Amino acid sequence: MRKYLLMLVLLGFVVATKAQETFVTNGTKNKIQNFYAFKNATIFKDYQTKIENGILIIQDGKVIEVGDAASVKIPANAVVYDVKGKFIYPSLIDLYSDYGMPKAEKDSKPNFQQQFDSNKKGAYNWNQAVHPEIESGQLFTVDNKKAEELRKLGFGTVLTHQQDGIIRGTSALVTLSDGLANEVVINDKVASHLSFDKGTSTQDYPGSLMGTIALIRQTYYDVDWYFNNKNLPEYNISLAKMVENWELPSIFEVKDKLDILRADKIGDEFEMQYIFKGNGDEYERISEIKATGGKLIVPVNFHEAYDVADPYEAMLVPLRDLKHWELAPYNLGIIASNQVEFSITTAGLKNQKDFFTNLRKAIKNGLSEQDALKALTYSPANFINAYETVGSLEKNKFANFIITSSNLFDEKNVLYENWIRGKKFMIND
């Protein structure tokens, strides 16, 4: 008898442990776990699967079932939403964001002498612009104002990192909900990040693009030495972190199409395939960029039309800039037609509201709607090995989806609701 009582106690302990949460709630908390069913919708299960008269069932922040009315049975105790005439899409994903990141501050103290050594104290890299030990998952805080701006565009998930320095550390994958950080972080260490910009570093070196390339290559050689040397004479936190994160996807921010080719040469030398965050001019060297084998993260920050009303001012606008203004909207279509994998980012936009205006402009100039949806859902999730969690509406994935009045890319489309991990956010009534 005592044996059975002990088993019951242990069973109760296991159940209680599974239900336990690791963060404190001040006051009572009612976590409703009802089924929610959305019926009579046009559902895009993923970028290439469209379901007419569809039903989506979610529970506890996850997708339970999705399909047509003939194959999906709504549970008897479900809260049912009849969304007849409306569309449901997976929430969008942005791979290049600084959402929730503290601003990196440059040392404001005047320095009239050359600075050869790093000002960063501790067992870190000798160069201030190389800080792979920065982990965005530890820096992240929820920013409700910025989250709301992105939710209004249909985004539900972003990859965020502190955009400072040459070797920048790792990014975190987070949802755009308004809960505690514990509730919105999906993965605190997803990708490594690099650039050719030394950012807030006050150290003199590197002082040129050539020096930056040399610094990246030297750091990689140091990592190789550090990894293969069994009798290390020192401990270096920065190099240890690079060894630890070596297998993560690496995202390299560049300023133009030529920087993609420069970065790719570094990657080839060290057997590293980068994902390139471009600047919208990839069409100018698309054949060479395709040959790199790298995936792209592409902005839609098209330049506004130049004011050429005054003939003298019109003469001052370089022909190259005018041609780029004309051809930039074709960029995404050219990338897609050359079968280069890409995702789309809001990065670089002065006004977030221009995102869909510019995206529709790209669609009018050669980008298909299917490729646009793929680049906002499947591709970003796939690039960072997160497709098992987000990027489509499939069983056991997060219930991240948007409800719209019509086709997502229609000029008159209205985004009504953005559901993130099963929580509703009203966008438009």
N, C-alpha and C positions, 0 to 999 in steps of 0.2 A: 504493500500500500504506500509506504513511504517513497518507494521507487517511482511509482506513478505520480505522486504529488510533486516530486522533484522534477519530473519530465514536464508537467504542466507549468511549473514555475519558470523553467527554462524556455518553454515555448512562448509564454507571455512576455518574457524578456526580449526574445528575438523579434516578436511582433512590435513591441514598444520601440525597440532600437531602429527597426525599419521605418517607423513612422516619425522618428525624432528629427528635428531640424537643428542646424548648427548655429543659428543666429537667434537672438532674443527678440521676442515680440512684447512690446510694452502695452499691456491690456489684453482684452480678449481678442481672439482671431477666429473667424468662421470661414474655413476653407471649403467652399461648396464644390462638390465633385459630380455635379449633374452632367448628363449627356446634353450636348447642344447639337441640334440638327438643322441644317440649312438646305431647304428643298426648292425645286423648280428653278435652279440657277444654271447659267451657262458656266461650267467650271473648267478652267485650264489646270488640269492635274499637274502638268509640267509644260514646258515650252512647246511640245509637239503633240500633246494629247488633250483634245477638247471634248468635253462631255456635255451634250445637250440634255436639258431637263435633269440635271444632276442633283445628287444628294451628298452633302459633306457632313460627317458626324465627328465631333471632337469631345474629349473628356480629359480633365485634369491637365490641360495645356498641350495635349497630343492629339494627332489625327488618329481616329479609330477606324474609319472606313470612308471611302469615296468611290462613287460610281453612279450609274444611271438609276432611275426609279425602279426599273425591273430587277436590278441585282442587289440593291441595298435596302434593308429593312430598318425603319426607324424604331429605336427602343421605345417601349411603352411609357417610360418615365422621362423622356427627353423633353427639353425645352425647344420648341420648334419655331424656326424663323422661316416664313414664306417669302423668299426673295425673288419672286417671279419677275422675269424681265431683266434681272440684274446679272452681273458677271462676277465670278470669284477667281482671283489669281493668287499664286504664292506671293508673299511679301518680297520686296526687292532687297538686294544685298549690295553693299558698297565695300569694296576691298581697300579703299584708300581714304582714310578718315583720321582726324585727330580728336574725335568725339570723346569727351570725358578726360582728356589729357591736360595736365598743367602746362602752362606756357614756359618754355625753356628761356631763362633770362640770361642775358650776357652780362658779364662783370662790368658794372658802370664806373668803377674806379679808373681815373685817368692813368695811363701807363705810357710814359715817354721813352721807355727803353724796350729793346727787343726781348721777347719772351721765348726762350728756347725750351724750358722745361714745363711740364704740366703743372697746373695749379691744383689738380685733384689729388687729395691726400689718400693714401692707402695703397694696397698691392694691386694697382690697376695698370692698364696700358700706359706707356710713356707719352702718348699723344692724346690730348683732350678730345679730339674729334672722333676718336675710336673708343666707343663705350658699349660693347656688346652685352655688358652686364645689366643694362637698363631693361627692366621687364615691365611692359606697359600694364600687365595684369595687376601689378602692385601699385601703380600710379593711378589707376582708373577710379573715377568717381562719377556718379550719375549726374548728368546735366539735363534737367527736365526741359529747359527752354530750347536747347539745341536738338534734343530728341524729338520734341514736338515739330520742329521745322522739317526734320527728315521724315517723320511719320506722315506729314501732310503730302509728301511726294510719293508715299507708298512703300518706303523702306521699313524693314523690320529688324534687320541685322547689319552690323558694320564690323569691319576689321579695323581696329584703331591702334595707332602707335604715336609716340612722341617724335615729330618730324624735325629732328635736329641732329646734325653731325653726319659723318661719313659712314661709319659702321654704327648703327643706331640701336641695336638690341632687338627685342622681340615684341610682337604685337599680340593683342587679345581680341577674341571674337566675342562680341556682346550684342544683346538684343536692345531694342530702343524702348523698352518698357519704362515705367516710372517707379519701379520698386527699389529695394535695396540692391547694392552692388552684388551681394550674394545671389540674388534672384535673377539678375540680368546677364551675368558673365556665363558664357558657354564654355570657353576654353581660355585659360590665361596665358598660354604660350603657343602661338600658332605658326608664325613665320618670322624669319629674320629680315632686317631691312638695311639697305645701303643707299648711298647717293654720292655724287661728286661734290657736294656742298658741305663745307666744314662747319657751317652753322654758327653757333654762339661761341665756339672755341676762340680764345684770345691768344693762342699760341701762334707764333709766326709761321711755322711749318704745318701744312703745306701752303704755299702762296701762289700756286698755279695748278692748272688741270694736270700737267705732267707730274707735278709733285703728288697730287692726290692719287693718281693711278699708281705711282711708285709706292705710296704708303699702303694702299690696299694690297698690292702684290706682296710687299714685305710682311704685312700682317698675316697673310695666308701662309707664307713660308714659315713664319714664327709659329703658327698653329700646327703646321706639319711637324716642325721640330719638337714642339711641346708635347704633341700626341705620341710621337715615336721614341722620345728619350725616356728611358726607364730610370735614369739616375738624375732627376732634375735638380739643378743647383738653386732653384727658386720656385716660389709659388706665385702664379699670375692669375688673378681672378678673371680678367678679361679674356685671356687665352683659354682658360678652363671653360668659360661660358661658351666660347665659340666651338670648342670641341663637343660640348654637351648638346649644342643646338645645330650641329652640322647637317643633320638629316632633315631639318625643317625646310619648307619651301623658302626661297630667298627672293625678295622683291626689291628691285633696283630702280630707284627714281632717277629719271634722266631729264635733261632740259630740251633735247631735240633728237631728231632721228639719227644724227651722227653719234651722239652719246650712247645710243643703243648698241651701235656697232663697236664702239670702244669698250663698253662694259662687257659685251659678249666675248671679246678677245680675252679679257681677264677670266671670264667664266670658263672658256675653253682650256686655258692654261692650267686651271685647277679642277677641271672636270666638274664644274658647277653650272647647272642650267638655271638661269635667272628667269623670273617673271618681270617684265619691264613695265614700269609705270611711265607711259609716254606723255607727249605734250600736244598731240593732235596733228602732227605733221608727218605721220608715218607713211602716208601715200607717196611722199617724195622719194623714198628709198624702199618701197614695199618688197621688191625682189630680194634685196640683201637682208632685210629684216625677216622675211620668211625663211631665208636660209639659216638664220641663227637657231631656229627651232624653238625660240622663246615665245611664251604667251604674253599677251599685252593687257594692260589696264589703261583704258583710253578715256580722256575727259571730253566733254562736249562744250567747252568754254570758248565758243566761237567769238571772234572779234566783232564788235559793232561796226556798222558801216561807217566809213570815213566821211568826214564833212569835206566835200570837194566843191562846194558852191563858189568859193573864192578861187579863181584860177591860179593865183600865186601860191596859196596854201596847198592846192592840189598838186602843184609841181614838187612840193617838198615831201610828198608821200612816196616812198620807194615803190617801184613797180613790183618788187618781190612781195612786199606787204599786201599790195592790192591783189596779187594773184593768190596769196594764201587766204585772204578774206573770201575770195571767190570759190576756192577749191576745198577749204576746210570742211564744209558740210558733206563733201563726197568721201571723206576719210574713212568713216566706218564701213560704208558700202564697199570701198576698195579693199579694205582689210578682210571683210567677209568673203568677197568674191575670190580672194587669193587663198582662202581656206586657212587663214591664220586665226588661232583661237584667241578670243579677247573677251574682256568684261568692260563694263561702262561705269564710270565714277562721276560723282558730283564735284570732285576736287577742282579747284581753280575758278569756280563760278563766283562772280561778284554778287550775284543775286540768285539764291536757290530757286526762285520761282521761274527762272529761265530754263531749268533743266528739261522739262517736257517740251517747251517751245523749240529748243535746240534739237532735241531728240526727234521731234516730228520733222524738223528741217532735214535731218540726216536721212530719215525714212523717205522723204520726197526726193532725195538725191541718191538713191540706190540701196539703202539698207532695208532689208525685209523686216516685217514686223516679227516674224518668227525668230530671226537672228537677234533682233533687239531684245525680245523677251528672254532668249537663251543667255544673252550677255548680262542680264540683270538678275537671273535666278540660278540656272544650272551651272554656268561657267564659273562665276565667282565662288560658288560652293565647292565645285570640283577642283579648282586651282589650289585650294587650301585643305583638301581632304576632309571637307565638312558636309558632303552631300548626303551622308547617312542621317544628318540632323536637320538640315535646311535646304532650300532650293526647289522643292516640289511639295505637293500635297499627297503624301503616301503614308501608309499605316506606320505608326510609331514615330513619325517625325513631328517636330514642333508644329503646333497649330498657329503658324504665321501666315496670314492671308489678308487680302484686301477685297472689299466689296465695292464695285463700281457700277455706274449707270449704263455703261456701254463698253465698247472696245477700249482697252487701256490707252491706246495711242490716238484715239479720236480727239479732235480739237475741242469738241463739246462734252467730252467725258467728265463726269463728276465722281470723285472718290468719296464714298460715304463713310466707310469704316475701315480701320486698320486693326486687325486682331493680332496680338503678339503673345505667343505662348498661351493662347486661349483667353486672353484678356482684351476686352473691346475698348478701342479708342475711337470716339466719334470725330470725324473730320468735317463732314457736311451733313446737315439734316435733310 
